[in-house]
Amino acid sequence: MRASRLVNLLLLLQNRGRLTAQELADELEVSVRTVYRDVEALGAAGIPIYGEPGHDGGYRLVEGYRTRLTGLTGPEAGALFLTGLPGAAAELGLGAELAATQLKLSAALPPEQRVRAERMRERFHLDAPGWYRRPEEVPLLMTAADAVWEDRRMRIRYRRWEAPREVDREVSPLGLVLKAGRWYLIALGGRGGAVAYRVANLLAAEILAETFERPDFDLGGYWQEYLADFEGRRWTGTAVVRFSPAARERLRDVEHDAMSAAVRDGEPDANGWITATIPIESPAAAATDLLRIGGIEAVSPPELRDLIRRRAQEVLDLHG
């Protein structure tokens, strides 16, 4: 643990130049007293590190000195693919490894490329989850990740939307997918095909002693096919709806690509209203989506029109 910290301290000085003891302590998440001891240890080991006194002082390396201690450990190399997703790395327990990986990658760059990489880091930030969503509680994510990494079978209890609501399964975990801030476990079930389980819906998870032979499996390819199949099964019918100009404006803030595309292709009438045929999951789901938008008139099917009328009447009754 200390050896890793000493390397990180050395790489911080190499990458950033002068740093105060407090700045080093903050970066390494240790006390200032620990930094003093680590600096003394590096000097005793022959590293040309020196301190500058005064308000603007700090520690720095002798000009021109560069260490080549930039090799990645196994966990750090494993965190490499998460360099743009610090939140996901932290959820998987790889936050420290990710920080060390970025530091070592930066140290390995020539000075001009290191400056460019730092400019990119300062100017661009990726935040994967969608708006208006609280982060999901995923207490069993680490368990799932360990099973995926070690090719170990799992026994899970899972809550699903259809009866029976809670089911027990023994699965062979193949991978984890992060989609719009939600984690999914992809695993082989008893019937042999890959299944996607939402990690937040895992009620219990136990890693078994039994291992399994990982098949030739393309996680990215599977997920694209899963999404295409989901979209195909999602829409069970259509509805004809009139959208006012205000409703069309509000559609920009609604995560409903199929509805937006249908409305976008329509032609406005003399009053600016557009009549569009939109795909729907069900009349009940469509009524909820459309009332959230407002400024619409459901033309068909009659069940959808009646649902919207009754829900609107309930609101009117509540407000006198």
N, C-alpha and C positions, 0 to 999 in steps of 0.2 A: 504494500500500500504506500509506504513512504517512498520507495524507489520510483513508483509511478508519479507521485506528486513532485519529486525532484525533477523528473524529466519534463513534466508540464510547466513547472516554474521556469526552467531553462528555455523551453520553447516560447513561453509568453514573452520573456525578455528578448529573444531573438526576433519574434514577430513584431513587437510593439515598441521596442527601444526602452527608454527609461520608464520605470513604474515604481511607485512608492510602495512601502511595506504594506500599507493599508489596502492599496489597489490589488496587490498580489494576494493578500489575505482574503479579500472579497472574491476574487476569481477562483481561488483554490478552496474556498469555504473552510478556512482554518483561522486560527488566531494570529495576531501580529507577532506574538512571541514565537509561534511555530515557524513563521516566515524567517525570523532572525536565525533560528537554528538551522533551517534548510539552506539559507544563503551561506552560513558558515560552513556547512557540510560540503556545499558545491565548491567553495574556495579551497577547502582542504583537499578536495579531489583533483585540484589543478585547473578548474574552470576559471577563466579570467573574468570574474565578476567583481565589480566594485561599487561602493556607495558614494553618492554625492550629497553633501550636507545642505541644510538650508530649506527654506519654504518650498522651493521648486526642485528640491533634490529627489533622490530615489536611487534605485539600483539599475545598473545597466551592464552590458557585456562590452568588453574591449572592442573597439571599432574593427570590423572585418572578421570577427570570430563567428563561425557558424558550426553548429553541431549537426551531425547526420543521424542523431538518435530519433528518427521519424518513422520507424517501422511500426505497422499496425498490429495490435494483438488480435486474437481471434474474435472476441466480442466487439472490438472497435471496428474490425472489418465487416462484421455482421451488421453494424449500425450504419454502414456507409450509405445504404439505399434510403435511409431516413433523414439525410442531411437537410432536406427542405421541409421536414415535418417534425419540429422539436416536440410538439404536443403529443404526437403519436409515439415518438421515441420514449417520452417520459411514461406514457401509459403502459408501454411494454417493458418498463424497467431499464431502458437503455439510455437514459438522459446523460449520465456521466460518460458512458462510452461514446455517445455522439459528440459531446463537447471535446473529448480527447481526440476523436477522429478529425474533427474540423481543425483543431489546433495543429495536428501533425500534417494534414494535407496542406494547410497554409504555410507551415514551415518548409515544406518541400518545394514550394513555388519560388521561382526567381523573384527578386524584389518588385519588378514592374508588374508582374502578373499577380503578386500578392496584394498590391495596391488596388488593382482592378477588382479582385475578388472581394476585398473589403468594401469597395464602393458599391458593388452589387448587394452585399449583405446589408449595407446601410439604407439602400434605396428600394429594395424589393422584399416583401414578406408574404408568405403563403399561409392563409388561414382557411383550412379545408371545410369546417362545418358550415351549414347554411344559417341564414338569419333566423331570429326568433325561435331558436331551439336551445333548450338547456342541455348541457353536456349529459350524455347518458351515463348512468352508473354501471360500471362493468367490473365488479369485484372479482370475477373469475377469469378475466382476460389473461392474467399472468399464468394461471394454470393451463389455459388453452394454448398459450404461446409455448410453454415448456413442453407440452405433449407434441405440438407440431414440430418443434426443433429436434426432439429426441426420437421421433417416429414411434411413439408409444400409444397404445390403445387407450381410450377414455371411456368411462361410464358417466353418462350425463342424465340429469333430469331437466326436461325442457318444457316451457310453457308456450303453447301455440294457440292460434285463434279459433281452431275448430275442436269439437269434442272427439275424444277426451282431451281436456285442456292441458293436463300434465301427463307427460309420457317419459318412460325410461328407455334409454338407448345405449348400446355399446358401439362406438364408432372409431374409425381410423382417421385421425385429423390430418388433412393435407395442406392446409394453409389458412391464413387470416387475410381478410380484405377490409379496408377502411373506406367506406362510401358515405360522403357527406356527413362525416362526424360519427358514423355508426359502424361498429365492428361486426363482421360476419365470420363465423367459423365454417370452412368448407371441409366436409368430412365424408368418408365412405360409410354408408350405413349397412344394415343387414341385407338389403336387397341389391347391394353391389354398386349402385350409382351414386355419384357425388350429390350431396345435399348441403344447402346453405342454412346455417343456424345463426340467428341473431344472438350475439354474445350477451346482450342485456337481458335476454329471456332465459338464460341458463340459471336454473334454480340451484343446481348442485353439479359439481364436476370432480371426478376422481381419476387420477392418472394410474393406469394399471401397469403391472410388471411386464405384461405381454407387449412385445414389439411387433411391428408389421413391416412387410417389404413394400416400400413406396413404389407405386406404379409410375409409368411414364405419363406425367400429368402436367398440363400447361395451365397454371392457375389463372393467368391473365386471359387466355383464350376461353376457359370455362366461364369466367365472370362475364365476358362480353356475350356469350351465348345465353347465360342465365338472365341477363338484363333484357335481351331481345325477346326471350320467351316470356318473361314477366310482363313486358309491355303488351305482347300479343294476348296474354290471358287477362290482362287488367281491364281492357275495354270490352264490355259485354253488350253494348248497344249504342245508339245514337240519340241525340235530341236536337230539335230545331229551336234556336233561341235568338231573340233580338237583343242587340247590345247598343246602349246609348253611347254618345261620344265620351261621357264621363266614365262609363263602365270600361270602355276600351282603354282609356288612360290608366285606370286602376289595374287593368290586366298586366301591366308592366311589372307590378309588384307581387304577382301571384305565380307560384311555381306550378304552372300547368301548361307545359309546352304544347300539348296537343290542342287544347282549347285556344291558346294564343295564335297558333298557326292557322287554325280554321277561321278565326275572326280576321286575322291579318289579310287573308286572301279574299275577303268579302268586299262587295261594292256598297258604299254608303247610299242611303236614299236621300230624298230632298231635305230631310231633317237631320241627316248625319247618322242615322241608325243603320246598323249592319245586321242582316239576318244570316246566321251561320249554322251549319250542321256540325255539331261537336260530338266527339266520342265520350261515353260516360261509363263508369263502373257499374252504377245502379242509379235508379231515380233518387233514392235517399241520399247517396253520396253527392250526386249532381246538385240536388237542392241545397245542400250545405255549402258547396263551392260557390254556387251562383248567388245565394243570399249574402255570402261574405263579400262578393264583389259589389252587388247592388246595381241599380240602374239597368235592369234586364227584364225581359218578358219571355217566359217559357211558352213556346207555341205548341210543341208536342214533345213527348207523348202526353196524353191526358193525365196519367198518373203523376208525372213530374209537375205539371201545371197545378194540379190539385194540391200536391204536397207544399209547394211554394205558397199557394194561397192560404192554406191552413196555418202554416208556420208564421206567415206575415200577420194573419188575424190574431194569433196567440200573442204576438208582440203588441199589437194594437190594444187588445183586451187588457193586457198587463199595465198599459200606460193610459188607461181611461179613455 
